[in-house]
Amino acid sequence: MSNDARRSPEAASAASASPPADADAPRDRLSAGTIAQYAVGSIGTGGFGTLPGLVLTYYLTDNLGVTALLAGVIVTVSKVWDVVIDPVIGSLTDRDLAKRGTRRRLMLIGALSLPVLFALTFAVPPSLGPVIGALWVLVAFLLTATAFSLFQVPYIALPAELTDSYDARTRLLTWRVVVLTFAILLFGAGGPLLRGITGDPTTGYLMMGIVSGVVIGLGMLVATGSARRAVVRNRRTITDAGTAVAETADAIGEAVTGDSLPDPADTETIVAGGPGESGVQATFRAAASALRRSQPFRALLTTFFLQALATGLMLAGAQYLATWVMRSEDAVTLLFVALIAPALLAAPAWGWVAARIGKERAFAIASVVFAIAALSTAAALWAPGSWLYGAVALAGVAYAAMQSLPMAMLPDVIAHDAATHGHGRAGAFGGVWTAGETTGFGLGATVLSIVLAATGYISSTASESVTQPDAAIAGIVLSFSLIPAALIAVSLGSLARYRLRRVDIDGAA
């Protein structure tokens, strides 16, 4: 079928309105405004990724009286939901791109709805009891996670459409991670401070939920404009979206079955699936195809999932470490300052290193440094003290690279797949990536809750005072040190299987 026959009416109309000069514009340069607007979105993603991971399990066990095991179940269910919903959202955002020429619609819905839902998650009166409180948090957090995914999945897909350049993507994602690390500091340190303003844990958590939710939503709202910029920057790619999606559907069919898919009538049919196949079936088929046909994507996703699990475990354990090992609930603020202050300075430096030795090599070096820093904190079993801030600071230097470099490698993976199989499936990759990322971070809290339950951790309500057994203290320290270090070590095996290099990306651009 010819390109003209495949093209949707919307895409054809956009193509006729596109000025020729814009169609031929180079895509290896990014303006400072585009980089800044995209990066601001990480205030939202950093806030949502940090604050629930830091305080949600602790909120359940030490404010609502929920057992550690049940708290882990709540977090796990929300992550299973991510696995289900994120690929669906990836399909929907690809459909939006084909029909409307932008991914902005779902991003807006997520940005506007998240603040209210986030506040509701932390609005539970402890007087309702642990069971009702647990159900309230479960429902509210599931809805909040859905709102976040509506923004995050298309947001992750944008860099591959903003520029074709290997190095430009590194710059874009480096500055995104600079903002991300600032957001981690803002929410990781500021969230607990907000919680303590009222002097009452119940109203303090509510205050934290309202203020943090609004700030998260505002960061997301600003970043939705980068989706509009992507359309202007890539007019030629966007106006041919109907053609690209159609060609990709054929390519996927050939790769998976050896046969071409039936020619669809329009882009709606292409995105939704072939005859007799539901939209949900097509969504998960596209996600499975992305994993099956892209070896670099599998290697990178596995690495990032394992590292997200490790850092999520440390994040969830930080409040417990501060309270029960360092004997100060407020010490969690200083832990986050120690983590993020070095990371803010280190992120641009890691970008410089990656430009010279390659992203994958710089990523591996940072991972080793992080594992060493995490493992060193095991000494807190025998000698807890302020030296922990130094170990956490070293981890922060490495953490900057562990966030920025895989995020810069993901658009390379998408571009490589597009060069091989055709454009139009960035949303499918973004959906699978977001599911893996959020699941990894969330399961960190699940692993922590299992360790706490196994070591006899005692849950309590806000008005109770308890003493934890030595086994529980040991479990907290090991969850912050030995287990994360082991997960990072395993992730280096999958990173070694990542095969894309600079020549593979710039040569195909």
N, C-alpha and C positions, 0 to 999 in steps of 0.2 A: 504494500500500500504506500502511496506517495506521502511525503511530509504534509502537503496541503490537505490531503484527504484526512489525515489523522488529526490535524490541528482543530482545537475546540473553537467555537465562535468567539469566546472571550479572549482566547489567546490571539486569534486572528485579528480581532479589533484592536488589541493592544499593540500588535505588530505594526498595523497600518498607521498608528499614531506615534510610533517611536521615531525620533529623529535619527538620521543615519549617523551623525557624528557620535551620538551616545552609544549606538550599537557597536561601534568600533573602539570605544574607550578602553584604554589599558586597565587591567584588573590586578596589577601588581602593586599599586599604591593605595594607601588608605589615608584619608584625612584625619587630622587630630580630632575633629568633631565626631566622626564615625567611631573612632577608637574609644573616645571618652563616653559617648552615649551607650555603646555596647557594654563597656566595662562597668558602668553604674548598675547594671542589672545584677552584678555580683553582690551588691549590698543586700539584695533580696535573697539570692541563692545562698550566700554566706550566712545570712541571718537564719534562714530556715534550716540549713544544714547543721548549724552550730547549736542554737539554743535548745531545740527539742532533744538533740542528742546529749546535751550537757545536763539538762534538768528534768526531762520528762520521767525517766525511770526513778530518779530521786524524789520527784514530786509525788509519784504514785506510792513509793514505799515509805517515805518519811513525812508525808503531809496527809495523805488519804488513807494510810494504813493498809494498802494493798500488798499482798505477799510478793516477794521478789519473783517467784515463778510466774504468778499471774501477770505481773508487770511485764515480764519478758514475752508472755503470750500476746499481750496487747501490741507491743512493738512489732512482734513477728507478723501478726495479722495485717498490720498496716503495710509492711513491706511485701507480703504476698500480694496485697492489693496493688502495689506499685508494679509488680511483675505483670499483672493482668492488664492494668489500665494504660501503662506507658506505651506499649506498642500500638494500642488502639488510638491513642492521641497522636502518635507518630503518623499513622495512616491518615487521620483527619487533617493534620497540618500539611501533609503532602497534597491532599485534596484541595485545601484552601489555596495553596500555592498555584495549583493548576487552574483553578476556577477564578480566583480573585487576584492572582499575581502577588500575594503577600501572605506571610504567616502570622500577621499581627492580630487577627481576630481572637484566637484562643489565648494568646498572650495577655490581651486586655481582660478577658473574662477571668483568668487566673489572678491577675494583679488586683482587680477590683473586689473579688470575693474573698481572697485570703485573709485580709486584716480582721474581718468579723469572725471568721471560723477559727483563726489562731487565738483570738481573745477568748472564745468560748471554750477552747481546750483547757485553759487554765482558770476557768470560772466556777469550778466545782466546789460547793459547800461541803466541808468534811463531815458535817452532821448527817449527810445522806447515807453515810456508811461506805465501807470498802467496795461492796458489790455494785451498788448504784453508781458510785464514783468511777469505778473501773469501766462500766458500760458507757457512761457519759463521755469519758476521755476517749474511749475506743471510737465511738461514732463521730465525735467532733474532730478527732485527729485524722480519721479516714477521709472526711470531707476536706480538711485542710490539705492533706497530702494530694488529693485530687486537684484542688485549685493550684497547688504548686506545680504539679505535673503539666497542667494546661499551659503554664508559662514556660517551664524549664525545657520541655521536649523541643518546641520550636526554637527556643533560645540557643540550645546546643547545636541545632542544625545550621544556624546562620553563618558561622565563620567560613564554611566551605563555599558559601554564595557571595560573601563579601569580597573575597580575593582568591586568586589562583596561586599566589606566590607562597612557596615554602617558608621563606624568611618573614614575609608580611604576616603570615598566620602566627608565627612565633611572637612577633611584636604585639599583635592584637591580643593574643592570649596571655602574654606576659603582663600587660597592663590590666587585663581583666583580673589576673591573680593578685596583682598589687591591691586592687580594690577588694578582692575577696579576702585577702589576709587582713586588711583594715576592718572589713565587716566581721571577721571572726573575732578580732580584738574588741570591736564595738559591742557585739552581742555577747561574747564569751565573758568579758569583764563587766560590761554595762548591765546585762540582764540580771545577774545576781545582785548588783548594786540597786537596781530598781526594785527587786524583790524585797530588799531590806528597808526601803524608804518609809513604809507605813508602820513598821515595828510589829506587824501582825502577818504571819505567813499567808493566811488566806487572802487578805486584801492585797498583800504584796505580790503574790503570784498573779492576781487579776491585773494589777497595775502593770506588771511586766508584760503580760499577754497583750494588753491594749496598746501600749506604747510601741512594743517591738513589732506587733502586727502592722501598725500604721507605717512604720519606717520600712519594713520589708516590702509592703505594697507599693510605697512611693518609689523605691529603687526599681522594682519591676516595671512600674508604669513608665518611668523615664526610658527604660531600655526598649520598650515596645516601639519607639521611634526608629531604632536601628533596623527593625524589620522593614519599615518603609524605605529607609536608606538603601537596604539591600536590593529592593526592587529597582530603584533609580540607577544604582551602580551596575546592575546586571540585567539591563533591559533586554539584551539579546537572549540571554538564557531564560529569563522569566517569560518573555513573549512566546518562546518556543516550548513552554512547559507541557502543553498538551502533546506535542510531538515527542518530547523527551520521555514523558511517562509512558507513552505507548511503546516507544522503542525499548524502554527498560523492561516493560512487561514481557515483550518478546524475548529479550535477553535472559531474563530470569527463567522463563519457560524452557529455553534451550539449555541453559546451564543445569537445571534440575531434572528435566525429563528427556532432553534430547530433541524435543519437538517445540515448534513455535506455538504460542497461544493463539486462540481464535482472535481475529481482528475485531476489536470492539467498535461500537458505534460512536462513542464520544469519550471524553476524559472522565466523566462520571462513572461509566462502565469500567474504564481502565482501572481507576483507583479502587472501586468497590469490588472488583473481581470479575471473572468470566461468568458465562451462563451457568446457573445452578449453584453458584458459590456466593455465600453471604459476605457482607462487608467485614464481619468479624473474622471469618475464615480467611479472607484475603489478607487482612491485617496480620494475622499470625503467620500466614504463609510468607508474606514479605519479610517479616522479622526473622523467620527461620532461614529464609534464603540469604538474607544479609549475613547471618552467622555462617552459613554453609559455604558460601562462595568466597568470602573474604578471610583468608588466613591471617593477614595483619590485624583485622578487626578482632578476631577471636583471641589472638595473643595479647593485644592491648587491653581488651575488655577484661580478660582473666586477671591480668596484672593489676589493673585498676580496682577490680572488685576485691581482690585479696588485700590490697593496700587500704581500700576504704573500710574493709572489715577491721583491719588493725587500728587505723586511726579512729574509727567509730568506737571501738572498744576502749581506747584511751580517753576519748572525749567523754563517753558515758561514765568512765571511772574517775574522772578528774574531781568531781564534787565529793565522791566518797573518799578519795585520797586526801583531799583538803580537810574534810571533817574528821575522819577517823585515824589518819596516819599523821597529818601535820597538825591536827587538833585545833583547826580553825576553819569554820565554814566559809569565812571570807577569803581564805587563802586561795580559793579557786580563781579569784580575780587576778592575783599576782601570778599564778600559773599561766594564765592566758596572756598577760603582758610579757612574760618570759618567752612564750611561744611565738607571739606575733611580732613583737618589736624587731627581732632579728630577721624574721621572714619578710617584713616590709622592705628592708634594705637588701635582702638576698635575692628577691625575685628578679629584678633587672640584671643582676650579676649572673644568675643562672641562664637568662636569655642570651647574654654575651658568650657564656661558655658553650651553650648549645649551638650557637651560630658557628663556632669554630671546630667543635669535635662531633657534632651531631646530637640531635635531641635524645636519641635512644641511649647513647653513651652517658650523657649528662644525667639522664633519668636513673640509670643504673648506679652511678656514683652516689647520687643523692639518696637512693634507697638504702645503700649500705651504711651511709652515715646515720640515717634515721634509725636503722636497726641497732646500731651500736649505742646510740643515745638512749633508746628505749630500754635496751637490755641493762644499761648501767643503773637504771632506777631501781632494779631489784635489790640493790644494797639498802634501800629504805626498810627492808625487813629487819635489819640489825641496827641501822643508824639513820633514822629519819631526821631530816633537818632542812635548812635553807639551801644546802647544796643542790637539792632537787631542782631549783630554779635554773641552775647552770646546765644540767642535763636536758631540761626541757628547752632551753634556749638553743642548744646544739640541734635538737630535733626540729626546732622552728626553722633553722637555716635550711635543713634538708627538705622540710615540709613545703617550702615555697616552690621548689622544683618539682616535688611529687604532685603538686596541683597544676602548675602552669604547663609543664612539658607534655603530660598525656593529653591535656586539653588542646595543646597545639598540634599533637600528633593525630588526634581524631579527625580534623578536617583533611589532613593528608590522606588518611585512610578512605574517607568519603570521596575525595577527588580521584584517588586511584581507582576506586570502584566505578566511578562515573566514566572515567576514561576507558575502562574495560567493558562496562555493561550499559552505559548511558546514564544521563542525568535523571533526576526526579525522585530519588529515594532517600534524600538526606534525612527526612523526617523519620523514616523507618530505622535508620541507624541511630538517630537521636533518641527515639523511643526505647530501643534496646539498651543504649548506653545509660540513659537516665534510670531505667529499671535496675540495671546492674549497679550503678553508683549509689542510688538511694537504698537499695536492698543491702549492699555491703555496709554502708554506714549504720543502717537500722539494725542489722543482725549483730553489729558490735555490741549494742545494748542488750540484745538477746543473749549473747554469749556471757556478758557480764552478769545478767540475772541468773543464768544457770550456775555460774561459779558461786555467786552469793548464796543461792539456795543450797548448793551442795556443801558450802562451808558454814552453814548455820546462821546466816545474817538475820538479825531481828528487825522486822519492820515496825513502824510506829506512826501515830498521828502527830499533828503539829504540837499538841499539848503534852505529849509524853516524853520522858527522858529514859534512855536505855543505855546499856553497856554492851558492846559487841564482843563476842568471843575471839580469842587469839586466831582461831582458824579463819574467821571471817576477815580479819585484818590482813592475814597472809593472802587470802584470795583476792582482796582488793589490790595489793601490791603486785601480785603475779599477773593480774589482768591488765595492769598498766605497763608491765615490763616484759616478762618472758614470753607470754602468748603473742603480743603484737610483734616482737622481734622475730619469732618463729614464722609468723604469717608473711612478714616482709621477705624473709629468706626464701620461702616457697615461691613468692611472686617473682623473684629474680629468674627462676626457671622459665616461666612463661614469657618474661620480657626478652630472654635470650632467643626466643623463637620469633620475635618481631623482625620482619625482613625488609621493610621499606626503608630506603635511604634517600638522601637529597636528590640524587640523579633520577630516581624513580618518579619523583613528584615534579620537579622542574622540567624534566624531559617530556612529561606528558601534558604540561600546562599549555 
